[in-house]
Amino acid sequence: MARKYFAMAFQDEACKLVTEQHYAIATAGKQLGVGEQTLRYWLVKRGWKGPQQHGLPEFNLADITSEMDLLLQAKQDALALIAEDAHLQKPPHDKLRAAVETQFGQSLGLSRVG
C-alpha cells in the first residue's frame, strides 16, 4: 500500500481542528481520512502537549531553590499564626479554619482541642 502524502497546509488545518475547535483526535482524523497516530504525530511536532491544555492553564511547579526566601517567609508566618492562635479560634481566622476543616475534615481536631 502506498504512503499518503499530506501537504503542510493540510496538516496545519487538521491540527487546528484539535487545538482550536476542540475536536477529538479520532473524530478529526476519521473525518479527514488521516490515521489517528499520524494526526497525533503532527500535533506533537507542532508543540501540542495533549488535551490537558484545552481550557486549563498550564501548571508549573515551583523551583524551590529560587523560591527559598518566599518559603522561609511563609514558614515564619505559619509559626507566628500557630503561636498566636494554634486552634484558629479567633474571629480573624474563621475563614482559614473553615478552609482547613474542608480540606482535612476533623482529622486535625481543631474544633475539639482547647
VOBA-993244 format. One record per residue: x negated, y negated, z of N, C-alpha, C in turn; residue number from 1; residue in three letters. Coordinates in nm, 4 decimals. Example, Ala and Ser with C-alpha at 12.3 -4.5 7.8 and 13.67 -1.06 7.14 Angstrom:
2
+----------+----------+----------+----------+----------+----------+----------+----------+----------+-----+--------+
:     n.xx :     n.yy :     n.zz :    ca.xx :    ca.yy :    ca.zz :     c.xx :     c.yy :     c.zz : num : residu :
+----------+----------+----------+----------+----------+----------+----------+----------+----------+-----+--------+
:  -1.3190 :   0.5690 :   0.7800 :  -1.2300 :   0.4500 :   0.7800 :  -1.3200 :   0.3300 :   0.7800 :   1 :    Ala :
:  -1.2850 :   0.2250 :   0.7080 :  -1.3670 :   0.1060 :   0.7140 :  -1.2900 :  -0.0030 :   0.7870 :   2 :    Ser :
+----------+----------+----------+----------+----------+----------+----------+----------+----------+-----+--------+
***
This chain:
114
+----------+----------+----------+----------+----------+----------+----------+----------+----------+-----+--------+
:     n.xx :     n.yy :     n.zz :    ca.xx :    ca.yy :    ca.zz :     c.xx :     c.yy :     c.zz : num : residu :
+----------+----------+----------+----------+----------+----------+----------+----------+----------+-----+--------+
:  -0.0846 :   0.1179 :   0.0000 :   0.0000 :   0.0000 :   0.0000 :  -0.0896 :  -0.1250 :   0.0000 :   1 :    Met :
:  -0.0611 :  -0.2177 :  -0.0870 :  -0.1412 :  -0.3390 :  -0.0996 :  -0.1131 :  -0.4335 :   0.0167 :   2 :    Ala :
:  -0.2172 :  -0.5018 :   0.0572 :  -0.2046 :  -0.6014 :   0.1637 :  -0.1354 :  -0.7246 :   0.1102 :   3 :    Arg :
:  -0.0469 :  -0.7817 :   0.1903 :   0.0208 :  -0.9054 :   0.1512 :  -0.0686 :  -1.0239 :   0.1857 :   4 :    Lys :
:  -0.0640 :  -1.1253 :   0.1022 :  -0.1352 :  -1.2485 :   0.1294 :  -0.0326 :  -1.3567 :   0.1600 :   5 :    Tyr :
:  -0.0528 :  -1.4299 :   0.2668 :   0.0368 :  -1.5386 :   0.3039 :  -0.0433 :  -1.6684 :   0.3054 :   6 :    Phe :
:   0.0044 :  -1.7669 :   0.2339 :  -0.0621 :  -1.8970 :   0.2283 :  -0.0685 :  -1.9591 :   0.3672 :   7 :    Ala :
:  -0.1684 :  -2.0413 :   0.3904 :  -0.1871 :  -2.1063 :   0.5199 :  -0.0640 :  -2.1896 :   0.5582 :   8 :    Met :
:  -0.0043 :  -2.2573 :   0.4618 :   0.1149 :  -2.3387 :   0.4899 :   0.2302 :  -2.2499 :   0.5373 :   9 :    Ala :
:   0.2441 :  -2.1319 :   0.4781 :   0.3475 :  -2.0374 :   0.5205 :   0.3201 :  -1.9900 :   0.6631 :  10 :    Phe :
:   0.1928 :  -1.9593 :   0.6925 :   0.1563 :  -1.9160 :   0.8276 :   0.1877 :  -2.0245 :   0.9296 :  11 :    Gln :
:   0.1550 :  -2.1498 :   0.8940 :   0.1833 :  -2.2620 :   0.9846 :   0.3328 :  -2.2738 :   1.0130 :  12 :    Asp :
:   0.4128 :  -2.2661 :   0.9087 :   0.5585 :  -2.2783 :   0.9261 :   0.6149 :  -2.1594 :   1.0051 :  13 :    Glu :
:   0.5606 :  -2.0418 :   0.9826 :   0.6040 :  -1.9236 :   1.0576 :   0.5738 :  -1.9420 :   1.2061 :  14 :    Ala :
:   0.4568 :  -1.9942 :   1.2362 :   0.4184 :  -2.0173 :   1.3750 :   0.5062 :  -2.1236 :   1.4399 :  15 :    Cys :
:   0.5455 :  -2.2234 :   1.3642 :   0.6326 :  -2.3281 :   1.4184 :   0.7687 :  -2.2734 :   1.4603 :  16 :    Lys :
:   0.8155 :  -2.1678 :   1.3933 :   0.9421 :  -2.1068 :   1.4353 :   0.9334 :  -2.0598 :   1.5805 :  17 :    Leu :
:   0.8178 :  -2.0092 :   1.6185 :   0.7980 :  -1.9591 :   1.7552 :   0.7656 :  -2.0730 :   1.8513 :  18 :    Val :
:   0.6712 :  -2.1594 :   1.8127 :   0.6232 :  -2.2609 :   1.9066 :   0.7153 :  -2.3812 :   1.9199 :  19 :    Thr :
:   0.7843 :  -2.4183 :   1.8137 :   0.8681 :  -2.5377 :   1.8184 :   1.0171 :  -2.5083 :   1.8244 :  20 :    Glu :
:   1.0579 :  -2.4006 :   1.7580 :   1.2009 :  -2.3683 :   1.7554 :   1.2357 :  -2.2539 :   1.8502 :  21 :    Gln :
:   1.1347 :  -2.2026 :   1.9188 :   1.1513 :  -2.1031 :   2.0255 :   1.2147 :  -1.9709 :   1.9790 :  22 :    His :
:   1.1840 :  -1.9332 :   1.8560 :   1.2256 :  -1.8017 :   1.8084 :   1.1416 :  -1.6960 :   1.8787 :  23 :    Tyr :
:   1.1981 :  -1.5790 :   1.8999 :   1.1186 :  -1.4654 :   1.9464 :   1.0287 :  -1.4230 :   1.8304 :  24 :    Ala :
:   0.9115 :  -1.3740 :   1.8613 :   0.8173 :  -1.3332 :   1.7563 :   0.8799 :  -1.2273 :   1.6665 :  25 :    Ile :
:   0.9449 :  -1.1309 :   1.7262 :   1.0060 :  -1.0233 :   1.6479 :   1.1128 :  -1.0780 :   1.5535 :  26 :    Ala :
:   1.1934 :  -1.1710 :   1.6010 :   1.3004 :  -1.2286 :   1.5189 :   1.2430 :  -1.3091 :   1.4036 :  27 :    Thr :
:   1.1471 :  -1.3952 :   1.4325 :   1.0852 :  -1.4769 :   1.3283 :   1.0170 :  -1.3880 :   1.2247 :  28 :    Ala :
:   0.9422 :  -1.2908 :   1.2722 :   0.8731 :  -1.2010 :   1.1806 :   0.9686 :  -1.1253 :   1.0903 :  29 :    Gly :
:   1.0756 :  -1.0755 :   1.1460 :   1.1740 :  -0.9993 :   1.0674 :   1.2391 :  -1.0874 :   0.9612 :  30 :    Lys :
:   1.2760 :  -1.2098 :   1.0001 :   1.3400 :  -1.3000 :   0.9048 :   1.2468 :  -1.3397 :   0.7911 :  31 :    Gln :
:   1.1175 :  -1.3453 :   0.8198 :   1.0203 :  -1.3876 :   0.7190 :   0.9542 :  -1.2711 :   0.6455 :  32 :    Leu :
:   0.9790 :  -1.1490 :   0.6921 :   0.9146 :  -1.0342 :   0.6296 :   0.7682 :  -1.0215 :   0.6677 :  33 :    Gly :
:   0.7371 :  -1.0640 :   0.7888 :   0.5998 :  -1.0596 :   0.8398 :   0.5973 :  -0.9665 :   0.9605 :  34 :    Val :
:   0.4971 :  -0.8838 :   0.9688 :   0.4846 :  -0.7947 :   1.0832 :   0.4664 :  -0.8728 :   1.2130 :  35 :    Gly :
:   0.5214 :  -0.8172 :   1.3193 :   0.5136 :  -0.8836 :   1.4499 :   0.3687 :  -0.9065 :   1.4926 :  36 :    Glu :
:   0.2828 :  -0.8075 :   1.4722 :   0.1424 :  -0.8220 :   1.5112 :   0.0710 :  -0.9272 :   1.4259 :  37 :    Gln :
:   0.1086 :  -0.9349 :   1.2998 :   0.0488 :  -1.0357 :   1.2117 :   0.0853 :  -1.1756 :   1.2589 :  38 :    Thr :
:   0.2127 :  -1.1958 :   1.2896 :   0.2582 :  -1.3259 :   1.3372 :   0.1922 :  -1.3608 :   1.4709 :  39 :    Leu :
:   0.1813 :  -1.2637 :   1.5585 :   0.1146 :  -1.2861 :   1.6866 :  -0.0328 :  -1.3261 :   1.6644 :  40 :    Arg :
:  -0.0978 :  -1.2618 :   1.5691 :  -0.2374 :  -1.2954 :   1.5359 :  -0.2474 :  -1.4403 :   1.4883 :  41 :    Tyr :
:  -0.1567 :  -1.4813 :   1.4007 :  -0.1577 :  -1.6197 :   1.3523 :  -0.1384 :  -1.7178 :   1.4675 :  42 :    Trp :
:  -0.0491 :  -1.6846 :   1.5580 :  -0.0225 :  -1.7725 :   1.6726 :  -0.1458 :  -1.7872 :   1.7616 :  43 :    Leu :
:  -0.2061 :  -1.6759 :   1.7949 :  -0.3247 :  -1.6778 :   1.8814 :  -0.4378 :  -1.7541 :   1.8133 :  44 :    Val :
:  -0.4524 :  -1.7362 :   1.6834 :  -0.5556 :  -1.8061 :   1.6063 :  -0.5362 :  -1.9580 :   1.6144 :  45 :    Lys :
:  -0.4119 :  -1.9988 :   1.6367 :  -0.3804 :  -2.1420 :   1.6458 :  -0.3731 :  -2.1905 :   1.7913 :  46 :    Arg :
:  -0.4199 :  -2.1077 :   1.8860 :  -0.4278 :  -2.1507 :   2.0250 :  -0.3056 :  -2.1210 :   2.1098 :  47 :    Gly :
:  -0.2105 :  -2.0477 :   2.0559 :  -0.0892 :  -2.0136 :   2.1314 :  -0.1257 :  -1.9192 :   2.2449 :  48 :    Trp :
:  -0.0713 :  -1.9451 :   2.3652 :  -0.1064 :  -1.8634 :   2.4819 :   0.0076 :  -1.7743 :   2.5285 :  49 :    Lys :
:   0.1141 :  -1.7686 :   2.4535 :   0.2243 :  -1.6809 :   2.4911 :   0.3490 :  -1.7577 :   2.5280 :  50 :    Gly :
:   0.4568 :  -1.6859 :   2.5506 :   0.5859 :  -1.7506 :   2.5757 :   0.5922 :  -1.8313 :   2.7037 :  51 :    Pro :
:   0.4965 :  -1.8137 :   2.7950 :   0.4988 :  -1.8893 :   2.9199 :   0.4858 :  -2.0387 :   2.8970 :  52 :    Gln :
:   0.4363 :  -2.0818 :   2.7807 :   0.4207 :  -2.2244 :   2.7605 :   0.5487 :  -2.2927 :   2.7166 :  53 :    Gln :
:   0.6542 :  -2.2185 :   2.6896 :   0.7796 :  -2.2794 :   2.6485 :   0.8558 :  -2.3307 :   2.7698 :  54 :    His :
:   0.8669 :  -2.4614 :   2.7813 :   0.9471 :  -2.5223 :   2.8863 :   0.8804 :  -2.5328 :   3.0219 :  55 :    Gly :
:   0.7634 :  -2.4791 :   3.0367 :   0.6950 :  -2.4848 :   3.1655 :   0.5605 :  -2.5539 :   3.1490 :  56 :    Leu :
:   0.5230 :  -2.6350 :   3.2456 :   0.3916 :  -2.6978 :   3.2358 :   0.2817 :  -2.5944 :   3.2546 :  57 :    Pro :
:   0.1660 :  -2.6217 :   3.1984 :   0.0532 :  -2.5312 :   3.2148 :   0.0093 :  -2.5321 :   3.3599 :  58 :    Glu :
:  -0.0199 :  -2.4169 :   3.4133 :  -0.0584 :  -2.4030 :   3.5527 :  -0.2099 :  -2.3945 :   3.5607 :  59 :    Phe :
:  -0.2695 :  -2.4835 :   3.6355 :  -0.4150 :  -2.4834 :   3.6533 :  -0.4480 :  -2.4613 :   3.7994 :  60 :    Asn :
:  -0.5461 :  -2.3797 :   3.8237 :  -0.5924 :  -2.3566 :   3.9596 :  -0.6926 :  -2.4638 :   3.9981 :  61 :    Leu :
:  -0.6937 :  -2.4976 :   4.1238 :  -0.7875 :  -2.5992 :   4.1731 :  -0.9282 :  -2.5416 :   4.1780 :  62 :    Ala :
:  -1.0230 :  -2.6273 :   4.1586 :  -1.1638 :  -2.5907 :   4.1738 :  -1.2018 :  -2.6285 :   4.3166 :  63 :    Asp :
:  -1.2134 :  -2.5293 :   4.4022 :  -1.2363 :  -2.5540 :   4.5446 :  -1.3605 :  -2.6388 :   4.5690 :  64 :    Ile :
:  -1.4643 :  -2.6167 :   4.4923 :  -1.5868 :  -2.6926 :   4.5158 :  -1.5690 :  -2.8415 :   4.4875 :  65 :    Thr :
:  -1.4881 :  -2.8758 :   4.3894 :  -1.4687 :  -3.0177 :   4.3590 :  -1.3585 :  -3.0800 :   4.4436 :  66 :    Ser :
:  -1.2798 :  -2.9985 :   4.5119 :  -1.1689 :  -3.0481 :   4.5944 :  -1.1979 :  -3.0348 :   4.7442 :  67 :    Glu :
:  -1.3227 :  -3.0119 :   4.7801 :  -1.3576 :  -2.9854 :   4.9193 :  -1.3170 :  -3.0999 :   5.0124 :  68 :    Met :
:  -1.3395 :  -3.2256 :   4.9725 :  -1.3027 :  -3.3392 :   5.0577 :  -1.1522 :  -3.3397 :   5.0849 :  69 :    Asp :
:  -1.0747 :  -3.3155 :   4.9805 :  -0.9292 :  -3.3124 :   4.9954 :  -0.8855 :  -3.1969 :   5.0861 :  70 :    Leu :
:  -0.9465 :  -3.0818 :   5.0699 :  -0.9129 :  -2.9668 :   5.1538 :  -0.9488 :  -2.9917 :   5.3006 :  71 :    Leu :
:  -1.0632 :  -3.0529 :   5.3251 :  -1.1029 :  -3.0842 :   5.4626 :  -1.0072 :  -3.1854 :   5.5263 :  72 :    Leu :
:  -0.9637 :  -3.2844 :   5.4487 :  -0.8679 :  -3.3827 :   5.4996 :  -0.7346 :  -3.3151 :   5.5316 :  73 :    Gln :
:  -0.6902 :  -3.2244 :   5.4440 :  -0.5649 :  -3.1519 :   5.4680 :  -0.5754 :  -3.0675 :   5.5952 :  74 :    Ala :
:  -0.6903 :  -3.0045 :   5.6163 :  -0.7117 :  -2.9248 :   5.7371 :  -0.7064 :  -3.0135 :   5.8613 :  75 :    Lys :
:  -0.7724 :  -3.1282 :   5.8557 :  -0.7715 :  -3.2195 :   5.9703 :  -0.6294 :  -3.2684 :   6.0003 :  76 :    Gln :
:  -0.5550 :  -3.3004 :   5.8957 :  -0.4168 :  -3.3454 :   5.9145 :  -0.3301 :  -3.2351 :   5.9754 :  77 :    Asp :
:  -0.3494 :  -3.1123 :   5.9281 :  -0.2725 :  -2.9998 :   5.9816 :  -0.3050 :  -2.9754 :   6.1284 :  78 :    Ala :
:  -0.4330 :  -2.9811 :   6.1637 :  -0.4732 :  -2.9611 :   6.3032 :  -0.4186 :  -3.0723 :   6.3931 :  79 :    Leu :
:  -0.4174 :  -3.1953 :   6.3419 :  -0.3622 :  -3.3075 :   6.4190 :  -0.2123 :  -3.2888 :   6.4395 :  80 :    Ala :
:  -0.1421 :  -3.2417 :   6.3380 :   0.0018 :  -3.2171 :   6.3491 :   0.0292 :  -3.1076 :   6.4517 :  81 :    Leu :
:  -0.0480 :  -3.0018 :   6.4488 :  -0.0304 :  -2.8922 :   6.5444 :  -0.0564 :  -2.9407 :   6.6863 :  82 :    Ile :
:  -0.1591 :  -3.0231 :   6.7032 :  -0.1906 :  -3.0763 :   6.8368 :  -0.0777 :  -3.1659 :   6.8875 :  83 :    Ala :
:  -0.0148 :  -3.2394 :   6.7987 :   0.0911 :  -3.3329 :   6.8366 :   0.2257 :  -3.2640 :   6.8581 :  84 :    Glu :
:   0.2586 :  -3.1688 :   6.7678 :   0.3930 :  -3.1087 :   6.7711 :   0.3853 :  -2.9671 :   6.7127 :  85 :    Asp :
:   0.3273 :  -2.8756 :   6.7870 :   0.2993 :  -2.7402 :   6.7382 :   0.4227 :  -2.6655 :   6.6901 :  86 :    Ala :
:   0.5394 :  -2.6966 :   6.7480 :   0.6615 :  -2.6235 :   6.7117 :   0.7535 :  -2.7050 :   6.6221 :  87 :    His :
:   0.7036 :  -2.8184 :   6.5758 :   0.7778 :  -2.9065 :   6.4850 :   0.9147 :  -2.9440 :   6.5417 :  88 :    Leu :
:   0.9167 :  -2.9770 :   6.6686 :   1.0416 :  -3.0114 :   6.7372 :   1.0783 :  -3.1596 :   6.7249 :  89 :    Gln :
:   0.9810 :  -3.2451 :   6.6980 :   1.0073 :  -3.3889 :   6.6931 :   1.0838 :  -3.4250 :   6.5653 :  90 :    Lys :
:   1.1749 :  -3.5227 :   6.5753 :   1.2581 :  -3.5605 :   6.4597 :   1.1821 :  -3.5905 :   6.3299 :  91 :    Pro :
:   1.0659 :  -3.6553 :   6.3339 :   0.9990 :  -3.6812 :   6.2054 :   0.9579 :  -3.5536 :   6.1309 :  92 :    Pro :
:   0.9574 :  -3.4416 :   6.2024 :   0.9119 :  -3.3158 :   6.1420 :   1.0268 :  -3.2221 :   6.1053 :  93 :    His :
:   1.1514 :  -3.2730 :   6.1091 :   1.2684 :  -3.1890 :   6.0783 :   1.2609 :  -3.1258 :   5.9403 :  94 :    Asp :
:   1.2260 :  -3.2062 :   5.8407 :   1.2220 :  -3.1546 :   5.7033 :   1.1087 :  -3.0530 :   5.6857 :  95 :    Lys :
:   0.9965 :  -3.0805 :   5.7478 :   0.8847 :  -2.9862 :   5.7407 :   0.9233 :  -2.8545 :   5.8076 :  96 :    Leu :
:   0.9869 :  -2.8639 :   5.9229 :   1.0316 :  -2.7447 :   5.9951 :   1.1285 :  -2.6627 :   5.9090 :  97 :    Arg :
:   1.2239 :  -2.7305 :   5.8467 :   1.3210 :  -2.6614 :   5.7607 :   1.2510 :  -2.5930 :   5.6438 :  98 :    Ala :
:   1.1532 :  -2.6612 :   5.5840 :   1.0798 :  -2.6020 :   5.4720 :   1.0002 :  -2.4790 :   5.5159 :  99 :    Ala :
:   0.9377 :  -2.4870 :   5.6333 :   0.8607 :  -2.3734 :   5.6849 :   0.9534 :  -2.2561 :   5.7134 : 100 :    Val :
:   1.0689 :  -2.2843 :   5.7737 :   1.1633 :  -2.1765 :   5.8040 :   1.2215 :  -2.1155 :   5.6769 : 101 :    Glu :
:   1.2440 :  -2.1989 :   5.5749 :   1.2928 :  -2.1461 :   5.4482 :   1.1878 :  -2.0558 :   5.3850 : 102 :    Thr :
:   1.0631 :  -2.0994 :   5.3887 :   0.9553 :  -2.0233 :   5.3268 :   0.9228 :  -1.8947 :   5.4028 : 103 :    Gln :
:   0.9185 :  -1.9020 :   5.5353 :   0.8704 :  -1.7897 :   5.6149 :   0.9763 :  -1.7262 :   5.7031 : 104 :    Phe :
:   1.0986 :  -1.7799 :   5.7017 :   1.2035 :  -1.7266 :   5.7871 :   1.1686 :  -1.7477 :   5.9329 : 105 :    Gly :
:   1.2160 :  -1.6628 :   6.0164 :   1.1907 :  -1.6741 :   6.1600 :   1.0618 :  -1.6004 :   6.2012 : 106 :    Gln :
:   0.9858 :  -1.5539 :   6.1051 :   0.8650 :  -1.4767 :   6.1377 :   0.7641 :  -1.5583 :   6.2181 : 107 :    Ser :
:   0.7667 :  -1.6905 :   6.2036 :   0.6744 :  -1.7728 :   6.2805 :   0.7305 :  -1.8057 :   6.4185 : 108 :    Leu :
:   0.8597 :  -1.7859 :   6.4378 :   0.9208 :  -1.8083 :   6.5676 :   0.9198 :  -1.9533 :   6.6119 : 109 :    Gly :
:   0.9245 :  -2.0467 :   6.5194 :   0.9185 :  -2.1876 :   6.5562 :   1.0344 :  -2.2298 :   6.6454 : 110 :    Leu :
:   1.1537 :  -2.1788 :   6.6182 :   1.2691 :  -2.2273 :   6.6942 :   1.2840 :  -2.1576 :   6.8286 : 111 :    Ser :
:   1.2153 :  -2.0477 :   6.8502 :   1.2305 :  -1.9732 :   6.9745 :   1.1140 :  -1.9931 :   7.0714 : 112 :    Arg :
:   1.0103 :  -2.0604 :   7.0280 :   0.8920 :  -2.0799 :   7.1106 :   0.9026 :  -2.2158 :   7.1784 : 113 :    Val :
:   0.8605 :  -2.2245 :   7.3012 :   0.8602 :  -2.3569 :   7.3603 :   0.8939 :  -2.3599 :   7.4989 : 114 :    Gly :
+----------+----------+----------+----------+----------+----------+----------+----------+----------+-----+--------+
***
